[in-house]
Amino acid sequence: MKVDILTREYPPHIYGGAGVHVDELAKVLAERIDVTVRAFDGPRTADQIPTIPGENPQGSLQVVGYDNVSELDQANAALKTFGVDLQMANDVDADLVHAHTWYSCLAGRLAQQLHEIPFIITAHSLEPFRPWKREQLGGGYNLSSWAEKDAYEHADGIIAVSAGMRQDILAAYPNVDPDKVHVVHNGITLSDFATPSADDEGWKVFERYHIDKNKPTLLFVGRITRQKGLPYLLQALHFVDSEIQVVLCAGAPDTPEIAQEVKSAFAKLDEERGNIIWIEEMLPKPELNALEHGCDAFICPSIYEPLGIVNLEAMACGLPVVASATGGIPEVVDDNVTGYLVPIEQLHDGTGTPTNPDKFVHDMADAINRIMSDPERAKAMGQAGYERARDLFSWESIAEQTIEVYKKVLKQ
């Protein structure tokens, strides 16, 4: 079997959970079948192509990177995306094509028709549930929404990364046949999150950012975007014990407006509460791994999260997790066992805005204070989270489930 995977993100250019997913999935699939990854951000050098795990892989892994179309350099971001999609669609050469996120949906849909092959999408997020993207794309949001809707309604198979995401797909696109939507969770490679050795270079992140290893520390990792809920966390931290050190790994803002909103909220929090460190750069894996092993709890305040791979990564490092009870997060975080879920009532207008933001903020603060006030309980939750990640979310299992979806679609 030969599969072409189409994606916006791929090593070394990864900035979100979808990129992590494609990176890991392509490697484990390539142990079993022939995989070609077609990605944005230009050609990759040989040393930038990940190694296939396993001693005797039965498949292969190739990577083709595409530059943005020069004639579209000044175009709207959505049109620039479509320019890359046209190149991808033309080059597809496989038994089936598998697209990830709206960025490559048009390429997959065109390849389906051009090459007369089955087309599969993995749903990591949905444009109807991210209306704030209009702030970033302007009228381009109409284009991304059109491309995604057309792709979902004509795909031969759809993979949802959680049962919650499956429900969202069927709500957003009622013309989609429910039998075509399969749940295959995101996964984790535990070996990537092993405890660093004492002399590991990653530990230098604590010194570089003046993070006190002796203080109880709460960690946030995520992009500055509406769906990640960072503004709500910044409000909640006003009600969190000031002895708790907070580290925010928050960068890559969607728009200048939300960047300024977060900057202002951080400045106010820093003045009133202090004991907070904001890391705006995207940290390399060794440093982020060291941070996750060196902190005491993880916070995920998202208002939209199909699964929440950041929570899986934190659990793989033995961290207890406080997270919003939205989307696919309750399928990952076991409430009162691997951490605490923060209840959230939301609008069903596509924004996911909390209907009672004050309650959401105070419930979040209470959950943080609760988990940080009982170190032994938090440690036990972290161990339970590690075991849950190990037992239920291995990439090897996910590869097998994905191939079963491929086989089913090819037989149709």
Secondary structure as UniProt FT lines:
FT   STRAND          2..7
FT   TURN            11..12
FT   HELIX           17..30
FT   TURN            31..32
FT   STRAND          34..39
FT   HELIX           46..48
FT   STRAND          60..65
FT   HELIX           70..72
FT   TURN            73..74
FT   HELIX           77..91
FT   STRAND          96..100
FT   HELIX           102..115
FT   STRAND          119..123
FT   HELIX           127..129
FT   TURN            131..132
FT   HELIX           133..137
FT   TURN            138..139
FT   HELIX           140..154
FT   STRAND          157..160
FT   HELIX           163..172
FT   TURN            174..175
FT   HELIX           178..180
FT   STRAND          181..183
FT   HELIX           190..193
FT   TURN            198..199
FT   HELIX           201..203
FT   HELIX           204..208
FT   TURN            209..210
FT   TURN            213..214
FT   STRAND          217..223
FT   HELIX           226..228
FT   HELIX           230..236
FT   HELIX           237..239
FT   TURN            242..243
FT   STRAND          245..251
FT   HELIX           256..272
FT   STRAND          276..279
FT   HELIX           285..294
FT   STRAND          297..300
FT   HELIX           309..316
FT   TURN            317..318
FT   STRAND          321..324
FT   TURN            327..328
FT   HELIX           329..331
FT   TURN            336..338
FT   STRAND          339..342
FT   HELIX           357..372
FT   HELIX           375..392
FT   HELIX           395..411
//
